[in-house]
Amino acid sequence: MPNTGRLRELLFEGNTVYLTPVIKGKRQTQWDLTVVQSVNVLCAIDTRLPAQLLLEPETRKVLQLDSPDCKLKTEAKYGTHRFDLLAEDKQGQVWVEAKTVSLVVNRQAYFPDAPTERGASHMSTLTELTQAGGRSAVVFMLLRNDADVVRPNDETDPAFGQALRHAAKAGVMLRAIRFCVTLQGVFFDQEIPIIL
């Protein structure tokens, strides 16, 4: 299962899940659990997916990285961190980190669903980059279309919420994008607000 979150609201006995066959490599399993039914919507839980969605034209437009001269590099290293995307255009570099959001309560999405020291560390590094004159962004990828806003999950991980607010004050670009998930694929829906 390509997701380290708790997913308690999605993974419970009797719920419908969808598997994707894996053909390559020597693995103990031949399937990935990638999509889960959540009440009346499908939810993609594959945390590898947002990095791919960053390259889509609609997502690049939201991030203002859609100019023809913009060069993209995935899995870019900065110090001890690996970020999902490094974009470079006439204005310089932009370091981008995508976060998969799966927890939704009353049409409000929350990140993270489990404590994430790595997530808070990413926020601190992006803050430092921005304070040093660079550009950086965090994109919350809501891989289900039943929420209207994204919020930090302060109850589960107050350190991440604090780091996110500090990053926003430092000028790190924050965006949230909602996607529609079907059994045929994952499709851009719209940008939604982030409430800090």
N, C-alpha and C positions, 0 to 999 in steps of 0.2 A: 504494500500500500504506500504510494508515494506522497505521504503526508504525515508529519510528526505531531499534529495537533491532537487534542483529545476527542473531538467530534462526537461528544456524548449525545448531542441533540440529533445526530444523523445515524450513528451506528448503534443500533439496538436490535435485539432479537425480533425477527419478523419483518423488519423493514426491507424494502426492495433496493438492491444494489446492482450495478452493472459492471461487468468485467471486460477488459480489453486484452486480447491475446498478445503474448510476447513471444516472438520467434527467435530473436537473436540471443547469443550468449549462453553461458552455462549458469543457469539459475535453478534454485530449488522449486520455484513455482513457474508456471507458464502463463500466468495471468496477472494483470494489474487491476486493482479495484479503483476505478476512476470516476464513476458517477453514482450518486445516491439520490433516492427519492426523498424529498422533504415536503411533506403535506401535498401541496398542489404544484410544486415546481421541481425540476431536476437541479441538482447542485454538483458541479464538478469539484473534486477534491484533490486533483493532481497538482501539487505545488510546482511541478516543472512547467506547467502550462502558461502561467503569466509571463515568463521570460520570452516565450514564443509570441504571445499576444502583444508584447511591447513593439514588435517589428511590424505589426499591422498598420496600414495607413491611418485608420480612424484613431488609434491609440497615439500614434506619432503626432497627429494633429492636435490632440488634447495637450500633449506635452510640448507643443511648439517646436517639434523636431522634424518637420515635414518639408524643409527646404531641399531643393534638388542637390545642393552641395553637402548635405549632412551625411557623414560617414558613421556607421554603426559597428560596434564590436560587442559581442555578447560575452558574458562570464569574464569581465575585465577585473584584473587585480589592482588593488590600491593598498599598499602595506600588507597587513595580514588579512585584509578583507577581500572578498570576491563579490562584485556587484553585478546585477543582472545585465546592465547595459552601460556602455560608454559611448556617448554621441559626441561628434566633433563637427563643428561648423565654423563659419567665419568669425563667430563671437568666442570661440574656444571650446573647451570640453564641458560636458554635462554628465555627471555620474548619476545613474538611475537605479533605484532598488524597488522591486515589485513585491507586494505582500498579498498573499492569498487570503481572502476573507470568506469564511463559511458560516459563521455564527450570526443568525438573524433572530431578533425577538421583536414582535410588534412593528414590523417594517423598518426596524433600525438594525444596522449591521454593526458588529463589534469586533475589533481586533486588539489583541490576539485572543484565541480561545484557550490558551495555556500559557504559562509564564515563558518568556523568551529573552534570555540574556543576550542572545545573538541579535535579536531585533533591536534592543536598546543600544547595543554596541554599534550597529549599523547607523542608528540615528545620531549617535555621538560623533562618529566619523564623518558623516555627511554635514553635520553642523560645523565641524572643524574645517572641512573643505570650503564651505560657504563663507565662513568668517575669514578665511585666508584669501578671499577674492574669487574663488571658483564658483561653479554652478552645480547644483545637485537637486534631485527630486526623489520623492517617495510616491509610489502609485499603489493605492489600495485597489486590488482587482476583486470585485465581487462577482464570483462565478455562479451566480443565481440571480434571478431578476425580481425578487420580492422584497427589496428594501429601498428606501428613499434617501437615507443618509448613512454615513459611516461615522462611528465614534471610537475613541480609544476605550478599551475595556479596563478601566481603572480598578474595578473590583478584582479582576483576575491578575492583572500585572500593572500595579501603579508606577513602577519604574519605567516601563515602556511609555505610558501616557505622559509622564513627566519629560522623558527624553524627546518625545514627539512634539510636545508644546515648545520645548526649548529650541528644537530644530526649526519650527515654524517662525518663532521670533527672530531667529538668526537669518531667515530668508530662504530656507530650503523650500522648494516648490512642493506643495502637497496637492495631490489629485486623487479622486476616486472614480472608478469606471465600473459601471454595471454591465454585465454580459448576460445574454440569453443562452441557456444551455438546452440543447436537444440531443437526441440520440444520433443525429447526423453531424453535430459539431457545436462549437461555441462561437457566438456571434456578438459583435459590439452592439450594445443597446444605447447607453447614454452616460454622460458624466453626471455624477451626483455629488451633493455637498458633503463636506467633512465638518463635523461639529466638535470642536476641541473643548 
